Amino acid sequence: MNLIEITNAYDSAEEAYADWSVLQDPEVVKVVERAARHMADKYASSVTIEQEDARQEGLILVATHPRLRECLHNPDVGLGVLHHRLVQLLTTRVRTEAKHRSGHSSFEVLAGAA
């Protein structure tokens, strides 16, 4: 039997649990789409993330992150907080990816230099 150490992939055991049922709520999907549109507009000049990619990433984040799902179940927070937290997480991911990409040269640039 193979045991998988979830602490290597997640900050906590709670994060290993995904609740995909939250994506059945059309209001949640609207918040994710609004956050995706925000990210695509914010990074339009650098083409770092496209709206559909941000939407897919946002759906995964909502289903897998307890702090995002908390916005749906805790009456003290709501969809506005969900949007705010989601944009923060997406921004962190986009910046990290952009930083990693900036250290690499594209094939087109390298081929043109040859």
ZIDA-V153898 format. One record per run of one state. SS is the DSSP state (2 for helix, 1 for strand, 0 for the rest). FROM is the first residue (numbers start at 1). TO is the last residue. If there is no record, write none. Layout:
# ZIDA-V153898
SS&FROM&TO / SS&FROM&TO
This chain:
# ZIDA-V153898
0&1&5 / 2&6&8 / 0&9&13 / 2&14&16 / 0&17&19 / 2&20&24 / 0&25&25 / 2&26&42 / 0&43&50 / 2&51&64 / 0&65&65 / 2&66&73 / 0&74&78 / 2&79&102 / 0&103&106 / 2&107&113 / 0&114&114
